[in-house]
Amino acid sequence: MVVWGVYDILSRLSHSKIVSALLMGLITITLSVCTWKQTGHWRNDETLFNHVLQIDQNNWFAHNNLGVSYNRQEKRAQALIHFSRP
């Protein structure tokens, strides 16, 4: 509905192609910035699951996978903390 509504509005404008191009450019830039920011959380397991735990501290899946990540790095004490979380 939104796309068709925007199309109807833009088709009535005298410079609809220019406005459409600017709008698509703005949307592309906005989504690119959001993607760049989000990919920063996906550098490795540790950054990803620490980010998840900042959002939801009771996420057992994130605790388990963070524990696995720490265990692979031989950080046993930190791994045990996350493995022992409910």
C-alpha positions, 0 to 999 in steps of 0.5 A, spaced: 500 500 500 505 504 501 509 503 495 502 504 491 501 510 495 507 513 494 507 512 486 500 515 486 503 521 489 510 522 485 506 521 479 502 527 480 508 531 481 511 535 475 518 533 477 517 526 479 523 522 476 527 527 480 524 526 486 523 519 485 531 518 484 532 523 490 528 519 494 531 512 492 538 515 493 536 517 500 533 510 502 539 507 499 544 511 503 540 510 510 540 503 509 547 502 507 549 506 514 544 501 518 547 495 515 554 498 516 552 499 523 549 492 524 555 488 521 560 491 526 556 486 531 558 480 527 565 481 527 566 474 531 562 470 536 564 474 542 562 481 539 555 478 536 553 474 543 555 480 547 551 484 543 545 480 544 546 479 551 546 487 552 539 487 549 537 480 553 541 478 559 537 472 559 538 469 552 540 462 554 542 461 546 547 467 547 550 465 553 551 458 551 555 460 544 559 465 548 561 460 553 563 456 547 567 462 544 571 463 550 572 455 551 575 455 544 580 461 546 581 457 553 578 463 557 575 457 562 573 462 567 569 466 563 566 460 559 564 457 565 560 463 567 556 463 561 555 455 561 552 456 568 547 461 566 540 458 566 
